[in-house]
Amino acid sequence: MSFRRTAFLALTFLMVISASLAMAADKAPRLTLVDPLKDFGTVAKGEKLDWSFTIKNTGTADLQILAVRPACGCTVADYDKVIKPGQTGKVTAHVDTTSFSGPVSKAVTVDSNDPSTPSAQLTIHAVVRPYVEAFPSGFVRYNLIQGDAQTQTVTIYSEEDAPFEILRAEVPGDFVKVDYKKIENAAERAEAGRAGQAQYKVNITLGGPTAPIGPMADKVKLVTNSKHQPEYLISLSGVVRPSYSVIPNILNFGEVTPAEAAAERSITLRSNDQKSPQMFKVTKVESSSPMFTAVAKPTEQAGEYQVMVKVAKGAKAGNIDGKLKIYTSDSINPVFELPVKGTIKAAGATK
C-alpha cells in the first residue's frame, strides 16, 4: 500500500470519528427553568406556601434530575426524575411560614445530567406578616422535677383591624394547663400590635404527676377569630427530670462465685430536688431471690443513698434473674424495681 493511499485512509478515518463525536456532543440534555422565581408577596404567618416550578428539557437527550436539595425551612414534596427532549417537568416545593417573620427567601438547588448547567436554582420569595404574635416570644421553657409545676406567661397581641379574640386553647396533654384573660390595665399591655386592639395575658402551667420525663417539644395551640391567622402556636421546650436518679438502673454480676469481690455491687439513689434534697428517703429494700441480698444506707450527701447488693454466701450455682425493690419516700414513684442478673459459678470453676 502506497504512502499516499495510507494517508488518505487515515484522514478519512479521522473525519468519520470527528463527525461521530460531533453528533454525540450535539445529543445532550439541556435544563431550562421556565419560572425560576416565585414571589408570593405578603402572606400571613403560618400560611403554607406550595408551588410547582416548571423545568423544560430543551436538549436532544433525556434530562435526568439527579437530586433536589432544598434550603433550611423548605421541603420538596415531589419532582419528575426524567424529562424527555422537548417536554416539561415539575419540582414542587413547600415552605411552612410558621417559624418566619419578615422577608423570606428560600432556595431549591436542582442537580441534573445537563453537561453545560449541572446545577440550577429555584427560589421562593415572600414577606411573612404576623397578624397574631406573642410577647416577649412565641416559646416558653421549663426545667422542673416530675410532680412539680411551673407557670410561664406571654402576652398575645394582634395586627388585625377587626376586634381580636382568643376563642380557645388546645393543649398536648393533661400535664399542661392554659388560662387566658383580656388585659384591661393599659400598663400591662405589650408595646406591640395595632393600637387599641385587644391583648391577652396567657398563663401556661406545666407539670404534675403525669408530666412525661425527659426533653419536651410540645405546642399549645391558640384558636382565635383572626381572619388571616386563626391559629397561633406557642412552643413548649425544656426538660422534666425524675424526682430521683438510680445509678445504675440495672445490675449484672456477670459470672462470679460468692467469694469474689465482684459478687458485691453498689447502687446509688440521689434526689434531684436541689431545694430540699433531705426530704428524700430510702425506707427499705427487698430482694425477689434468695441468690442475692441488699442493704441500704444514707451517704454523707443529703438525699443520697447507697444500696449494697451482694451474692448470698450460700447461693448455689445457677443463673440469677430477679428484681430488687427499693422503697422510697417519693410520692410519684415510691417503689423502684431494679433488674438483677448474673451467673453463679460453682466453687473452683473456671471460665
C-alpha positions as CSV (number, residue, x, y, z in Angstrom):
1,M,0.0,0.0,0.0
2,S,1.4,3.4,-1.0
3,F,2.1,6.2,1.4
4,R,-0.5,8.4,-0.4
5,R,-3.2,5.8,0.0
6,T,-2.4,5.2,3.6
7,A,-2.6,8.9,4.4
8,F,-5.9,9.1,2.6
9,L,-7.4,6.3,4.6
10,A,-6.1,7.7,7.9
11,L,-7.6,11.1,7.1
12,T,-10.9,9.6,6.2
13,F,-11.0,7.6,9.5
14,L,-10.3,10.8,11.5
15,M,-13.1,12.7,9.7
16,V,-15.5,9.9,10.5
17,I,-14.5,9.9,14.1
18,S,-14.8,13.6,14.4
19,A,-18.2,13.6,12.8
20,S,-19.4,10.9,15.2
21,L,-18.1,12.8,18.2
22,A,-19.8,16.0,17.0
23,M,-23.1,14.2,16.7
24,A,-22.7,12.7,20.1
25,A,-21.8,16.1,21.5
26,D,-24.9,17.6,19.9
27,K,-27.1,15.0,21.5
28,A,-27.3,16.2,25.1
29,P,-30.0,17.3,27.6
30,R,-30.5,21.0,28.4
31,L,-32.2,22.2,31.6
32,T,-34.2,25.3,31.1
33,L,-36.0,27.0,34.1
34,V,-39.3,28.3,32.8
35,D,-40.1,30.1,36.1
36,P,-37.0,30.1,38.4
37,L,-38.6,32.6,40.9
38,K,-42.0,32.6,42.6
39,D,-42.8,35.7,44.7
40,F,-45.9,35.2,46.9
41,G,-45.9,38.8,48.1
42,T,-47.1,39.4,51.7
43,V,-48.6,36.3,53.4
44,A,-49.9,35.7,56.9
45,K,-47.6,33.9,59.3
46,G,-48.4,30.2,59.5
47,E,-49.6,30.1,55.9
48,K,-48.3,27.1,53.9
49,L,-46.7,28.1,50.6
50,D,-46.8,25.5,47.8
51,W,-45.5,26.0,44.3
52,S,-44.7,23.7,41.3
53,F,-41.8,25.1,39.3
54,T,-41.7,24.2,35.6
55,I,-38.5,22.7,34.1
56,K,-38.2,22.2,30.3
57,N,-35.7,19.9,28.6
58,T,-34.6,22.0,25.5
59,G,-31.9,19.4,24.7
60,T,-31.9,16.3,22.5
61,A,-31.4,13.6,25.1
62,D,-33.3,12.6,28.3
63,L,-32.8,15.1,31.2
64,Q,-32.3,13.3,34.4
65,I,-32.9,15.1,37.7
66,L,-30.3,13.6,39.9
67,A,-31.1,15.4,43.2
68,V,-33.2,18.3,44.5
69,R,-31.7,20.0,47.6
70,P,-34.0,22.4,49.5
71,A,-32.6,25.0,51.8
72,C,-33.3,25.1,55.5
73,G,-37.0,25.8,56.1
74,C,-38.1,24.5,52.7
75,T,-39.1,21.0,51.7
76,V,-39.6,19.4,48.3
77,A,-42.7,17.4,48.0
78,D,-42.1,15.8,44.6
79,Y,-40.3,16.2,41.3
80,D,-40.1,14.5,37.9
81,K,-36.9,12.4,37.7
82,V,-36.7,12.1,33.9
83,I,-37.8,14.7,31.3
84,K,-37.9,13.8,27.6
85,P,-36.5,16.1,25.0
86,G,-38.9,19.0,24.3
87,Q,-41.1,18.0,27.4
88,T,-41.6,19.8,30.7
89,G,-41.4,18.5,34.3
90,K,-42.3,19.8,37.7
91,V,-40.4,20.4,41.0
92,T,-42.9,21.1,43.8
93,A,-41.6,23.0,46.8
94,H,-43.3,23.7,50.2
95,V,-42.5,26.4,52.7
96,D,-44.2,26.5,56.2
97,T,-44.1,30.1,57.3
98,T,-44.9,29.3,61.0
99,S,-41.4,30.0,62.1
100,F,-40.7,33.0,59.9
101,S,-41.3,36.7,60.1
102,G,-40.5,39.5,57.6
103,P,-38.8,38.9,54.2
104,V,-38.1,35.2,53.4
105,S,-36.1,33.8,50.5
106,K,-35.8,30.0,50.2
107,A,-33.8,28.3,47.5
108,V,-34.1,24.8,45.9
109,T,-31.0,23.5,44.1
110,V,-31.7,21.1,41.2
111,D,-28.8,18.8,40.1
112,S,-29.1,17.2,36.7
113,N,-27.1,15.5,33.9
114,D,-27.1,18.7,31.8
115,P,-23.4,18.9,30.9
116,S,-23.5,22.7,30.5
117,T,-25.5,23.5,33.6
118,P,-25.3,20.7,36.1
119,S,-26.9,22.7,38.9
120,A,-29.7,25.3,38.8
121,Q,-31.5,27.2,41.5
122,L,-35.2,27.8,42.1
123,T,-36.3,30.5,44.6
124,I,-39.4,31.2,46.7
125,H,-39.8,34.8,48.0
126,A,-42.4,36.1,50.5
127,V,-42.9,38.7,53.2
128,V,-44.3,37.0,56.2
129,R,-46.6,39.2,58.3
130,P,-47.6,38.0,61.8
131,Y,-51.3,39.0,62.4
132,V,-51.1,37.3,65.8
133,E,-47.9,37.3,67.8
134,A,-46.6,36.7,71.4
135,F,-44.5,39.0,73.6
136,P,-41.7,38.5,74.5
137,S,-41.7,35.5,72.2
138,G,-43.7,32.5,70.9
139,F,-41.9,29.9,73.0
140,V,-41.6,29.2,76.7
141,R,-39.1,27.0,78.5
142,Y,-39.4,24.8,81.6
143,N,-36.9,23.0,83.9
144,L,-38.6,21.1,86.6
145,I,-38.9,17.8,88.6
146,Q,-41.8,15.4,87.9
147,G,-44.6,16.3,90.3
148,D,-43.7,20.0,90.5
149,A,-45.4,22.6,88.3
150,Q,-44.2,25.8,86.7
151,T,-46.1,28.7,85.1
152,Q,-44.8,30.8,82.2
153,T,-46.7,33.9,80.9
154,V,-46.9,35.5,77.5
155,T,-48.9,38.4,76.0
156,I,-50.8,37.8,72.8
157,Y,-51.5,40.7,70.5
158,S,-52.8,41.2,67.0
159,E,-52.4,43.4,63.9
160,E,-56.0,42.7,62.7
161,D,-58.4,45.6,62.0
162,A,-61.4,43.7,63.4
163,P,-61.8,43.2,67.2
164,F,-59.5,40.3,68.2
165,E,-60.4,37.4,70.5
166,I,-58.9,34.2,71.7
167,L,-61.6,31.5,71.3
168,R,-60.0,28.5,73.0
169,A,-56.6,26.9,73.8
170,E,-55.7,23.3,72.8
171,V,-53.0,21.5,74.9
172,P,-50.9,18.4,74.2
173,G,-52.0,16.6,77.4
174,D,-53.4,16.9,80.9
175,F,-50.0,17.9,82.2
176,V,-50.4,21.4,80.5
177,K,-53.0,23.9,81.8
178,V,-53.8,27.2,80.0
179,D,-55.8,30.1,81.1
180,Y,-56.1,33.5,79.4
181,K,-57.7,36.8,80.2
182,K,-58.1,40.0,78.2
183,I,-55.9,42.8,79.5
184,E,-57.8,45.7,80.9
185,N,-55.0,47.6,82.6
186,A,-53.1,49.7,80.0
187,A,-49.9,49.4,82.0
188,E,-49.9,45.6,81.4
189,R,-50.1,45.9,77.6
190,A,-47.2,45.0,75.4
191,E,-45.8,47.8,73.3
192,A,-46.7,46.0,70.1
193,G,-49.6,45.2,67.9
194,R,-52.3,47.5,66.5
195,A,-53.2,50.5,68.7
196,G,-56.5,49.9,70.5
197,Q,-56.6,46.2,69.6
198,A,-57.3,43.7,72.4
199,Q,-54.4,41.9,74.0
200,Y,-54.5,38.8,76.2
201,K,-52.4,37.5,79.1
202,V,-51.9,33.8,78.6
203,N,-50.6,31.6,81.5
204,I,-49.2,28.2,80.7
205,T,-48.7,25.8,83.6
206,L,-46.8,22.6,83.0
207,G,-46.1,19.8,85.4
208,G,-47.8,17.4,87.8
209,P,-47.5,13.6,88.2
210,T,-48.4,12.9,84.6
211,A,-45.8,15.1,83.0
212,P,-43.6,12.8,80.9
213,I,-39.9,12.6,82.0
214,G,-37.3,13.8,79.5
215,P,-36.9,16.6,77.0
216,M,-40.1,18.2,75.9
217,A,-41.0,19.6,72.5
218,D,-44.7,20.3,72.5
219,K,-47.0,23.1,71.4
220,V,-50.1,24.9,72.7
221,K,-52.5,25.9,70.0
222,L,-54.5,29.1,70.5
223,V,-57.5,29.3,68.3
224,T,-58.5,32.9,67.5
225,N,-61.0,34.8,65.4
226,S,-58.2,36.3,63.3
227,K,-59.1,36.3,59.6
228,H,-55.6,36.0,58.4
229,Q,-54.1,33.8,61.2
230,P,-56.8,31.9,63.0
231,E,-54.3,29.6,64.9
232,Y,-51.2,30.6,66.8
233,L,-48.7,28.0,68.2
234,I,-46.7,28.5,71.4
235,S,-43.7,26.2,71.6
236,L,-43.0,24.4,74.9
237,S,-39.4,23.3,75.5
238,G,-37.2,22.3,78.3
239,V,-36.9,19.1,80.4
240,V,-38.8,17.2,83.1
241,R,-36.4,15.4,85.4
242,P,-37.3,12.4,87.6
243,S,-37.6,13.2,91.3
244,Y,-34.6,10.9,92.0
245,S,-31.9,9.1,90.0
246,V,-30.8,5.5,90.2
247,I,-27.3,4.7,89.0
248,P,-27.0,2.1,87.5
249,N,-30.6,1.2,86.8
250,I,-29.8,-2.4,86.0
251,L,-27.3,-4.7,87.7
252,N,-25.5,-7.7,86.1
253,F,-23.0,-9.6,88.2
254,G,-21.6,-11.5,85.2
255,E,-20.1,-14.8,86.1
256,V,-19.0,-14.9,89.8
257,T,-18.6,-17.1,92.8
258,P,-20.0,-15.8,96.2
259,A,-16.5,-15.3,97.5
260,E,-15.3,-13.0,94.7
261,A,-15.0,-9.2,95.1
262,A,-17.2,-8.8,92.0
263,A,-20.0,-10.6,93.9
264,E,-20.8,-7.3,95.7
265,R,-22.1,-4.2,93.8
266,S,-23.2,-0.7,94.7
267,I,-26.4,1.2,93.6
268,T,-26.7,4.9,94.2
269,L,-30.0,6.7,94.6
270,R,-29.9,10.5,94.6
271,S,-32.6,13.2,95.0
272,N,-32.9,15.6,92.1
273,D,-34.6,18.2,94.2
274,Q,-31.9,20.9,94.7
275,K,-34.1,22.9,97.2
276,S,-34.8,20.2,99.8
277,P,-32.9,17.0,98.9
278,Q,-33.0,15.9,102.5
279,M,-36.7,15.1,102.1
280,F,-35.9,12.1,100.0
281,K,-35.5,8.8,101.9
282,V,-35.0,5.2,101.1
283,T,-37.1,3.3,103.6
284,K,-36.3,-0.3,102.7
285,V,-35.1,-2.8,100.1
286,E,-36.4,-6.2,99.1
287,S,-34.7,-9.0,97.1
288,S,-37.0,-11.2,95.0
289,S,-34.4,-14.0,95.0
290,P,-32.6,-15.9,97.8
291,M,-29.5,-15.7,95.5
292,F,-28.7,-12.1,96.4
293,T,-29.2,-9.7,99.4
294,A,-29.3,-5.9,99.7
295,V,-28.8,-3.3,102.3
296,A,-29.4,0.5,102.0
297,K,-27.7,3.2,104.0
298,P,-27.5,7.0,103.6
299,T,-24.3,8.7,102.5
300,E,-22.9,11.9,103.8
301,Q,-24.6,13.9,101.0
302,A,-28.2,14.9,101.8
303,G,-30.8,13.0,99.8
304,E,-28.3,10.3,98.6
305,Y,-28.4,6.6,99.5
306,Q,-26.1,3.7,98.7
307,V,-27.6,0.2,98.2
308,M,-25.1,-2.6,98.5
309,V,-26.2,-5.7,96.6
310,K,-24.3,-9.0,97.3
311,V,-24.5,-12.6,96.1
312,A,-25.7,-14.6,99.0
313,K,-22.9,-16.7,100.7
314,G,-24.9,-20.0,100.4
315,A,-26.1,-19.4,96.9
316,K,-25.9,-22.4,94.6
317,A,-24.5,-22.4,91.1
318,G,-27.0,-21.1,88.5
319,N,-28.5,-18.1,86.9
320,I,-29.7,-15.0,88.8
321,D,-32.8,-13.5,87.3
322,G,-34.5,-11.4,89.9
323,K,-35.5,-7.9,90.9
324,L,-34.5,-5.6,93.7
325,K,-37.4,-3.5,95.1
326,I,-36.3,-0.1,96.5
327,Y,-38.9,1.7,98.6
328,T,-38.6,5.4,98.9
329,S,-40.5,8.4,100.3
330,D,-41.2,9.8,96.8
331,S,-44.9,10.4,96.2
332,I,-44.8,10.0,92.4
333,N,-42.6,6.9,92.1
334,P,-42.4,5.4,95.6
335,V,-41.0,2.0,94.5
336,F,-38.2,1.4,92.0
337,E,-37.7,-2.1,90.6
338,L,-34.1,-2.8,89.5
339,P,-33.4,-5.9,87.4
340,V,-30.6,-8.1,88.8
341,K,-28.9,-10.7,86.6
342,G,-25.8,-12.9,86.6
343,T,-24.5,-16.4,86.8
344,I,-23.1,-18.0,90.0
345,K,-20.3,-20.4,89.3
346,A,-19.6,-23.5,91.3
347,A,-16.6,-23.1,93.7
348,G,-13.4,-23.8,91.9
349,A,-14.9,-23.5,88.4
350,T,-13.0,-21.6,85.7
351,K,-14.4,-19.6,82.8
